[in-house]
Amino acid sequence: MFVRAAGTQFQLNGLPFPVNGANCYYASMRSDTMRDAVFQFCADTGFNVLRTWAFLDAPTASVSTWFQCGPGQFNDGPNGLQLLDRTIELAERLNIRLILPLVNYWDDFGGMNQYCRWLGLARREDFYTDANARAAYRNWVEHVLLRTNTRTGRQYRDEPAILAWELTNEARCEIPGGRDILLNWADEMSRFIKTLDGNHLMASGDEGFFRRAGAGKHHAYNGSHGVDVEASMGLTALDFGVCHLYPDYEPDVSAADFGARWIREHIEAAGRANKPMLIEEYGVKAGTPRNPVFDRWWHAIEDAQGAGGLLWMAAALGDDGAPYPDYDTYTVYSASEMPSVTRRVHPLRAIA
């Protein structure tokens, strides 16, 4: 029923469950029409996993709904967590598993800085160290995991459509001592989540930056973001590793070459910890030859025996009948745009 980690791979019902899927941040918060269109795109393509947000921390100019209104104040209504209820219920119906991050590092939808504003904290990094901020995050997590879904009648911690929780989306801690601060926070919070939910897998949700001697000014390898993906693989409550892959991490190298190396290095790092590694965001901007790059990257995943990948990002029609805006220029609207990805779907597709 629940996806498990078995060595460096995922399993479902004792069978291999290689992941080929996508991200769509708005699938948990927009209208039924928009959500249904994205899920239908994923189902028609054969994707088996969708990553979407389990947070909306505060109202914004572009989003009129929110899940959380302040520390200990939660919107459980039809413009709040009931939106996530129906997303989980639809995922189960279409046999698509969900990965759900629980807070955003970035300011979109409030993020960590919204907690800091609520609590009168001076900087984003206080989110990790301030006792009140840690308690507020734990309260949110507990509220989500123990929530009873109004569509299925189950608590979220018992929902088979959920593959994993993630501590954050793209956490960083770019201050002196940030590596240890972030690792200690991730260790504490992942252990806490495991006390509430023994069914679902846990991951960090960060971008997978390295911290390696001799990396010089290379931001993806020198630890300047406070992330140490290899050290995080040693945290016992994290079941698998993740990384994000965008060519601008190393713009002086071809996208295909950089990505192939990045994938191999991450799968090898997770392998040393005997854990799966998921390339959980990968993208190439529109207007460039994406499909050959995706093909090279998927060859790298297969050759290194990685756990799979999630495209950034899948989208479909908006409420106005027009394609959802391509805000970040990475959006894919059709399987025909990525034959190198979709040709790998059906051999990978696991049946629940």
C-alpha positions as CSV (number, residue, x, y, z in Angstrom):
1,M,0.0,0.0,0.0
2,F,2.7,2.5,1.0
3,V,5.9,3.1,-1.0
4,R,9.0,1.9,0.8
5,A,12.8,2.5,0.4
6,A,14.7,-0.8,-0.1
7,G,18.3,-0.1,-0.4
8,T,18.8,2.4,-3.2
9,Q,15.4,1.9,-4.8
10,F,11.7,2.4,-4.0
11,Q,9.3,-0.5,-3.8
12,L,5.5,-0.8,-3.8
13,N,3.9,-4.0,-2.7
14,G,7.4,-5.6,-2.8
15,L,7.9,-4.7,-6.4
16,P,10.3,-2.1,-7.9
17,F,8.7,1.4,-8.1
18,P,11.0,3.6,-10.3
19,V,9.7,7.1,-10.3
20,N,8.9,9.1,-13.5
21,G,6.8,12.1,-12.7
22,A,6.5,15.8,-12.4
23,N,6.1,18.8,-10.2
24,C,3.1,21.1,-10.2
25,Y,3.0,23.5,-7.3
26,Y,-0.5,24.7,-7.9
27,A,-2.2,21.3,-8.0
28,S,-2.9,21.6,-4.3
29,M,-4.4,25.1,-4.3
30,R,-6.1,26.1,-7.5
31,S,-9.6,25.3,-8.8
32,D,-11.0,21.9,-9.5
33,T,-10.8,22.6,-13.2
34,M,-7.1,23.5,-13.1
35,R,-6.2,20.6,-10.8
36,D,-8.1,18.1,-12.9
37,A,-6.3,19.2,-16.0
38,V,-2.9,18.8,-14.5
39,F,-3.7,15.3,-13.1
40,Q,-5.2,14.3,-16.4
41,F,-2.0,15.4,-18.2
42,C,0.0,13.3,-15.7
43,A,-2.3,10.3,-16.0
44,D,-2.3,10.4,-19.8
45,T,1.5,10.7,-19.9
46,G,1.8,7.8,-17.5
47,F,3.5,9.7,-14.7
48,N,3.3,7.9,-11.4
49,V,4.4,10.7,-9.0
50,L,3.4,14.3,-8.6
51,R,5.1,16.7,-6.3
52,T,3.0,19.6,-5.0
53,W,2.8,21.9,-2.0
54,A,1.4,21.1,1.4
55,F,1.8,24.7,2.4
56,L,0.2,28.0,1.8
57,D,1.5,30.1,4.6
58,A,-0.2,33.4,3.9
59,P,-2.4,35.1,1.3
60,T,-0.6,36.8,-1.5
61,A,-1.7,39.1,-4.3
62,S,-2.1,36.2,-6.7
63,V,-3.4,33.5,-4.4
64,S,-6.6,34.1,-2.6
65,T,-6.6,30.9,-0.5
66,W,-4.3,29.9,2.3
67,F,-3.9,26.9,4.6
68,Q,-2.2,28.6,7.6
69,C,-3.1,32.0,9.0
70,G,-0.6,32.3,11.8
71,P,1.2,30.2,14.4
72,G,-1.4,27.7,15.6
73,Q,-4.1,29.2,13.3
74,F,-5.1,26.9,10.4
75,N,-7.7,27.2,7.6
76,D,-9.4,23.9,7.4
77,G,-12.2,25.1,5.2
78,P,-13.1,24.9,1.5
79,N,-10.5,27.6,0.6
80,G,-7.9,26.0,2.8
81,L,-7.0,22.4,3.6
82,Q,-10.0,21.0,1.9
83,L,-8.3,21.9,-1.3
84,L,-5.5,19.5,-0.4
85,D,-8.1,16.9,0.7
86,R,-9.5,16.8,-2.9
87,T,-6.0,16.6,-4.4
88,I,-5.1,13.6,-2.3
89,E,-8.4,11.9,-3.1
90,L,-7.9,12.5,-6.9
91,A,-4.3,11.2,-6.8
92,E,-5.5,8.0,-5.2
93,R,-8.2,7.6,-7.9
94,L,-5.7,8.0,-10.7
95,N,-3.0,5.9,-9.0
96,I,-0.6,8.8,-8.7
97,R,1.6,9.1,-5.6
98,L,2.3,12.6,-4.1
99,I,5.4,14.1,-2.6
100,L,4.4,17.0,-0.3
101,P,6.9,19.6,1.1
102,L,5.7,21.2,4.3
103,V,7.2,24.7,4.1
104,N,8.9,26.9,1.5
105,Y,12.3,28.4,2.0
106,W,11.4,31.1,-0.5
107,D,9.0,33.9,0.0
108,D,6.4,32.6,-2.4
109,F,3.3,31.7,-0.5
110,G,4.8,33.2,2.7
111,G,7.5,30.7,3.4
112,M,9.9,30.7,6.3
113,N,10.0,34.5,6.3
114,Q,6.2,34.6,7.0
115,Y,6.9,32.6,10.2
116,C,9.5,35.1,11.1
117,R,7.1,38.0,10.5
118,W,4.5,36.4,12.6
119,L,6.9,35.9,15.5
120,G,8.8,39.2,15.2
121,L,12.1,37.5,14.2
122,A,14.8,39.5,12.4
123,R,16.0,37.1,9.7
124,R,14.9,34.0,7.9
125,E,17.6,31.8,9.5
126,D,15.9,32.3,12.9
127,F,13.2,30.0,11.6
128,Y,15.7,27.1,12.3
129,T,16.9,28.2,15.7
130,D,14.2,30.1,17.5
131,A,12.2,28.0,19.9
132,N,8.9,29.6,19.0
133,A,9.5,29.1,15.3
134,R,10.4,25.5,15.7
135,A,7.2,25.0,17.8
136,A,5.1,26.8,15.2
137,Y,6.5,24.5,12.4
138,R,5.9,21.4,14.5
139,N,2.3,22.5,15.2
140,W,1.7,22.9,11.5
141,V,3.2,19.5,10.7
142,E,1.2,17.8,13.4
143,H,-2.0,19.5,12.2
144,V,-1.4,18.3,8.7
145,L,-0.4,14.8,9.4
146,L,-3.2,14.2,11.9
147,R,-5.9,15.9,9.7
148,T,-8.8,13.8,8.7
149,N,-9.4,14.1,5.0
150,T,-13.0,15.2,4.3
151,R,-13.0,13.2,1.1
152,T,-11.5,9.9,2.1
153,G,-12.2,9.8,5.9
154,R,-8.5,9.0,6.6
155,Q,-5.9,10.9,8.5
156,Y,-3.2,12.2,6.2
157,R,-0.7,9.9,7.8
158,D,-2.8,7.0,6.6
159,E,-3.3,8.1,3.0
160,P,-1.8,5.6,0.6
161,A,-1.7,8.3,-2.2
162,I,1.1,10.1,-0.3
163,L,4.6,8.8,-1.2
164,A,6.5,11.1,1.1
165,W,6.7,14.3,3.2
166,E,9.5,16.7,2.7
167,L,10.7,19.0,5.4
168,T,11.0,22.0,3.1
169,N,11.1,23.1,-0.5
170,E,14.7,24.1,-1.2
171,A,16.0,24.9,2.3
172,R,19.2,26.9,2.6
173,C,21.0,28.5,5.6
174,E,23.5,30.9,4.2
175,I,25.1,32.2,7.4
176,P,28.3,31.2,9.3
177,G,27.6,27.8,10.9
178,G,24.6,27.3,8.6
179,R,25.5,23.7,7.6
180,D,25.3,22.5,11.2
181,I,22.2,24.6,11.9
182,L,20.4,23.2,9.0
183,L,21.5,19.6,9.7
184,N,20.5,19.8,13.3
185,W,17.1,21.3,12.4
186,A,16.5,18.6,9.8
187,D,17.5,15.9,12.2
188,E,15.1,17.2,14.9
189,M,12.1,17.7,12.6
190,S,12.5,14.5,10.6
191,R,12.6,12.5,13.8
192,F,9.5,14.4,15.1
193,I,7.6,13.6,11.9
194,K,8.5,9.9,12.3
195,T,6.9,9.9,15.7
196,L,3.6,10.9,14.1
197,D,3.7,9.0,10.9
198,G,5.3,5.6,10.4
199,N,3.8,5.0,7.0
200,H,5.3,7.5,4.8
201,L,8.9,8.2,3.6
202,M,10.7,11.4,4.6
203,A,13.1,13.6,2.6
204,S,14.7,16.9,3.1
205,G,13.5,18.7,0.0
206,D,16.7,20.7,-0.4
207,E,18.5,21.3,-3.7
208,G,21.2,18.8,-3.1
209,F,24.2,21.1,-2.9
210,F,27.6,19.6,-1.9
211,R,30.1,20.8,0.6
212,R,33.5,19.6,-0.7
213,A,37.0,20.7,0.0
214,G,38.7,22.4,-2.9
215,A,35.5,23.6,-4.5
216,G,36.6,27.2,-4.4
217,K,33.9,29.6,-5.5
218,H,31.7,27.0,-7.1
219,H,28.4,27.6,-5.2
220,A,27.0,24.2,-6.0
221,Y,30.0,22.4,-4.3
222,N,31.5,24.8,-1.8
223,G,28.8,24.7,0.9
224,S,28.0,28.4,0.7
225,H,24.3,27.6,0.7
226,G,24.5,25.8,4.0
227,V,23.5,22.5,2.4
228,D,25.6,19.3,2.6
229,V,23.7,16.6,0.8
230,E,26.2,13.9,1.7
231,A,25.9,14.7,5.4
232,S,22.1,14.7,5.2
233,M,22.2,11.2,3.9
234,G,23.5,10.2,7.4
235,L,20.3,11.4,9.1
236,T,18.5,8.3,10.2
237,A,15.0,9.7,9.8
238,L,15.5,10.7,6.2
239,D,14.7,7.8,4.0
240,F,16.0,9.0,0.6
241,G,18.0,11.8,-0.9
242,V,16.9,14.4,-3.4
243,C,18.5,17.0,-5.6
244,H,17.4,19.6,-8.1
245,L,19.0,20.0,-11.5
246,Y,19.1,23.2,-13.5
247,P,21.8,24.1,-16.1
248,D,22.4,27.5,-14.5
249,Y,24.1,25.8,-11.6
250,E,27.1,25.6,-13.8
251,P,26.5,27.7,-16.9
252,D,30.0,27.3,-18.4
253,V,29.4,23.6,-19.0
254,S,26.9,22.2,-21.5
255,A,23.5,21.4,-19.8
256,A,23.7,17.8,-20.9
257,D,27.2,17.3,-19.5
258,F,26.7,19.1,-16.3
259,G,23.4,17.3,-15.6
260,A,24.9,13.9,-16.3
261,R,27.7,14.5,-13.9
262,W,25.4,16.0,-11.2
263,I,23.1,13.0,-11.4
264,R,25.9,10.5,-11.2
265,E,27.5,12.3,-8.2
266,H,24.2,12.4,-6.3
267,I,23.2,8.8,-6.9
268,E,26.7,7.7,-5.9
269,A,26.4,9.8,-2.7
270,A,23.1,8.2,-1.8
271,G,24.5,4.8,-2.6
272,R,27.2,5.2,0.0
273,A,24.4,5.6,2.5
274,N,22.4,2.8,0.9
275,K,19.5,5.1,0.2
276,P,17.5,6.0,-3.0
277,M,18.3,9.3,-4.8
278,L,15.5,11.1,-6.6
279,I,16.2,13.8,-9.1
280,E,13.1,15.5,-7.9
281,E,13.3,18.7,-10.0
282,Y,14.9,18.9,-13.4
283,G,14.3,21.4,-16.0
284,V,15.5,23.2,-19.1
285,K,14.1,26.6,-20.2
286,A,11.7,26.8,-23.1
287,G,13.3,28.0,-26.4
288,T,16.3,25.7,-26.0
289,P,16.5,22.1,-27.3
290,R,15.1,20.4,-24.2
291,N,14.4,16.9,-25.4
292,P,18.0,15.9,-26.2
293,V,19.1,17.2,-22.8
294,F,16.3,15.3,-21.0
295,D,17.4,12.1,-22.9
296,R,21.0,12.5,-21.7
297,W,19.9,13.1,-18.2
298,W,17.6,10.0,-18.1
299,H,20.4,7.9,-19.5
300,A,22.5,9.1,-16.6
301,I,19.7,8.1,-14.1
302,E,19.4,4.7,-15.7
303,D,23.1,4.1,-15.9
304,A,23.7,5.0,-12.3
305,Q,20.6,3.1,-11.1
306,G,18.9,6.1,-9.6
307,A,15.4,6.1,-8.1
308,G,13.9,8.3,-10.9
309,G,13.1,11.9,-11.7
310,L,10.4,14.5,-11.6
311,L,10.1,17.1,-14.3
312,W,9.8,20.8,-13.4
313,M,7.1,21.5,-14.2
314,A,3.9,20.1,-15.7
315,A,1.0,22.5,-16.3
316,A,-2.2,22.6,-18.3
317,L,-5.1,25.0,-18.9
318,G,-6.1,27.8,-16.5
319,D,-9.7,28.7,-15.6
320,D,-9.8,31.1,-18.6
321,G,-9.1,28.2,-21.0
322,A,-5.6,29.5,-21.8
323,P,-2.4,27.7,-20.9
324,Y,-1.3,28.4,-17.4
325,P,1.4,31.1,-17.6
326,D,5.0,29.9,-18.1
327,Y,6.3,32.2,-15.3
328,D,9.7,30.6,-15.0
329,T,10.1,29.4,-18.6
330,Y,10.5,25.8,-17.6
331,T,6.9,24.7,-18.0
332,V,5.9,21.7,-20.1
333,Y,2.3,21.4,-21.4
334,S,2.3,18.2,-23.4
335,A,3.9,14.8,-23.6
336,S,4.8,15.6,-27.2
337,E,7.3,18.1,-25.9
338,M,9.4,15.5,-24.1
339,P,9.4,12.1,-26.0
340,S,12.7,11.2,-24.4
341,V,10.9,11.3,-21.0
342,T,7.6,9.7,-21.9
343,R,9.2,6.8,-23.8
344,R,10.6,5.7,-20.4
345,V,7.3,5.9,-18.6
346,H,5.6,2.6,-19.4
347,P,8.5,0.3,-18.5
348,L,8.8,2.2,-15.2
349,R,5.1,2.4,-14.4
350,A,4.2,0.3,-11.3
351,I,0.7,-0.9,-10.7
352,A,-0.6,-0.6,-7.1
